[in-house]
Amino acid sequence: MSSNLPRRLFLRTGSLLMAAGSLFGVNAATAADSAPAARPILLELFTSQGCSSCPAADAVLRDLGGRGDVLALGFHVDYWDYLGWADPFASPQFTARQQVYSQRRGFQMYTPQLVIDGQAAVVGSQRGRVEGGIETVKRELRSVASAIVRNGASVKVSVGTTAQKDAGGEVYLVSFDPEEATDIQRGENSGRRIVYTNVVRSIRAIGRWDNQPMTVSETLRGDERGARLALIVQNRNGEIWAVAATPAG
């Protein structure tokens, strides 16, 4: 099945695994912003160790992961696992997130697919298109001030306000590991050792932001084992309002 073309695998309709959690809102001292707050551009690579087209995209994500103007995350999907190699980082939850983009944004599903700030989808190995998409998003940025702080298993997330009246969205907590490596023994990438950047371990909704100052306090669950954490605020149309992450190292 080796090919340089993106892998188009259409999925069955099923329940989506990103229902919102409880909302814990308290007043904060953040005033409405007169201009968009600076934030990283969210890059989501939907990838799989079972796909021979994916290592090139994984390498692009690794290079982009060192940039300060983006948060580059790798979501490993599970729909390649039946072909002889089960990706140890794959989750049906990540497949469901890609399916949401397909249903709500009309994106065709394939690997390696890179979604840029919830608004555009490109082949993840096409670095020029990825970088062009980043610059386009920067010119049309929606943004609100936000922060995420971790203290052991305790996490505090804060989101401010913006003067843009249509602002709002779900608040997601993401855990991810900065670097992971796998010696792949079967499947299309058999015999290869691949180093991955910002491998997502979990994602869940922890509340809703309605353009009011809010703070959410959470205790990490057992599956939220990534060394770093990120905050994403995103509406039903995929539009991103806030992105923040705990420091590296």
ABEGO torsion letter per residue (X at the ends): XBBABBBBBBBBBBBBAABBBBBBBBBBABBBBABBBBBBBBBBBBBBAABAAAAAAAAAAAAAAABAABBBBBBBBAAAAAAGBBBAABBAAAAAAAAAAAAAAGBBBBOBBBBBGGABBBBAABAAAAAAAAAAAAAABBBBBBBBBBBEABBBBBBBBBABAABEEBBBBBBBBABBBBBBABEAABGBBBBBBGBBABBBBAEBBAGBBBBBBBBBBAABABABBBBBBBBAAGBBABBBBBBBX
